[in-house]
């Protein structure tokens, strides 16, 4: 049966300064455990702690630049580009440019705080 999603739910975000996470589909907004789809808006200078997730994350940047620091490389993902971070891979996300970044993140299975280990 189709499930209409009228609005996203704002969920808490890691990092500083705060970013906005609007979950459309996932454990919080639609009670979906298999996948989460969220729109992220991170301000310029935002950095979150490094993390290892038990999910694969597919990210499409809509505006700005999203920076990824991985164990063996750094990369910038610009508007119109995408990146896949596999489950079990260490990554640190940031938006270092003044304009920040807006992007869509899809996680399989759905993101949950208990399936990610963050650096302190």
C-alpha positions as CSV (number, residue, x, y, z in Angstrom):
1,X,0.0,0.0,0.0
2,X,1.3,3.5,-0.8
3,X,2.4,5.7,2.0
4,X,2.1,9.4,1.5
5,X,4.9,11.4,3.2
6,X,3.5,14.9,3.8
7,X,6.5,16.4,5.5
8,X,9.9,15.4,6.7
9,X,10.9,15.1,10.3
10,X,13.9,17.2,11.5
11,X,16.3,14.8,13.3
12,X,19.3,15.7,15.5
13,X,22.6,16.1,13.6
14,X,26.2,15.6,14.7
15,X,28.9,18.2,14.1
16,X,29.3,21.9,14.5
17,X,28.0,24.4,13.5
18,X,24.6,22.5,13.4
19,X,23.3,21.2,10.1
20,X,19.7,20.4,9.3
21,X,18.6,16.9,8.5
22,X,15.1,16.5,7.1
23,X,14.3,12.8,7.1
24,X,11.6,12.0,4.5
25,X,11.9,8.2,4.6
26,X,13.5,6.3,7.5
27,X,13.1,4.9,11.0
28,X,11.8,8.2,12.4
29,X,9.5,9.7,9.8
30,X,8.0,6.7,8.0
31,X,8.9,3.8,10.3
32,X,11.0,2.3,7.5
33,X,14.0,0.2,8.6
34,X,15.3,-0.8,5.1
35,X,16.3,2.6,3.8
36,X,16.5,6.2,4.8
37,X,16.3,9.2,2.5
38,X,17.1,12.6,3.9
39,X,17.9,16.1,2.7
40,X,20.9,17.6,4.5
41,X,21.7,21.3,4.7
42,X,25.1,22.0,6.2
43,X,26.4,25.5,6.7
44,X,29.9,26.7,5.7
45,X,32.5,25.4,8.2
46,X,30.4,22.5,9.4
47,X,32.4,19.4,10.4
48,X,31.1,16.2,12.0
49,X,33.1,13.6,13.9
50,X,34.6,10.8,11.8
51,X,32.4,7.7,11.8
52,X,32.1,4.1,10.7
53,X,28.5,3.1,9.8
54,X,26.9,-0.3,9.5
55,X,25.1,1.0,6.4
56,X,26.1,2.0,2.8
57,X,25.5,5.7,2.2
58,X,24.7,7.1,-1.3
59,X,25.0,10.9,-1.5
60,X,24.1,13.3,-4.2
61,X,25.2,17.0,-3.8
62,X,22.6,19.5,-4.9
63,X,24.4,22.7,-4.0
64,X,27.8,23.7,-2.7
65,X,30.6,21.3,-1.9
66,X,30.7,18.3,0.5
67,X,34.2,17.3,1.6
68,X,35.0,13.7,2.6
69,X,38.0,12.6,4.5
70,X,38.6,8.8,4.2
71,X,41.3,6.7,5.7
72,X,43.4,6.8,2.5
73,X,42.2,10.0,0.7
74,X,40.3,13.2,0.7
75,X,37.7,14.2,-1.9
76,X,35.4,17.1,-2.7
77,X,32.0,16.3,-4.1
78,X,30.5,19.3,-5.9
79,X,26.9,20.1,-7.0
80,X,25.8,17.5,-9.6
81,X,28.2,14.8,-8.3
82,X,27.7,11.8,-6.1
83,X,29.6,9.5,-3.9
84,X,29.1,6.1,-2.3
85,X,30.6,5.2,1.1
86,X,30.4,1.5,1.8
87,X,29.4,0.0,5.2
88,X,32.4,-0.4,7.5
89,X,34.4,2.4,5.8
90,X,35.7,5.3,8.0
91,X,34.6,8.7,6.8
92,X,34.4,12.3,8.1
93,X,32.1,14.7,6.3
94,X,32.4,18.5,6.2
95,X,31.3,21.5,4.2
96,X,34.4,23.8,4.2
97,X,33.3,26.4,1.7
98,X,31.4,29.5,2.8
99,X,28.2,28.4,0.9
100,X,28.0,25.1,2.7
101,X,26.3,22.2,1.1
102,X,22.9,20.8,0.3
103,X,22.6,17.1,-0.4
104,X,20.5,14.0,-0.4
105,X,21.7,11.1,1.6
106,X,20.3,7.6,1.1
107,X,21.3,4.9,3.6
108,X,20.8,1.1,3.3
109,X,19.7,0.0,5.8
110,X,18.1,3.0,7.3
111,X,20.3,5.3,9.5
112,X,20.0,4.9,13.2
113,X,22.4,6.2,15.9
114,X,23.0,2.7,17.2
115,X,24.5,1.5,13.9
116,X,27.2,4.1,13.6
117,X,30.3,4.5,15.7
118,X,31.5,8.1,15.9
119,X,34.9,9.4,16.9
120,X,34.8,11.3,20.2
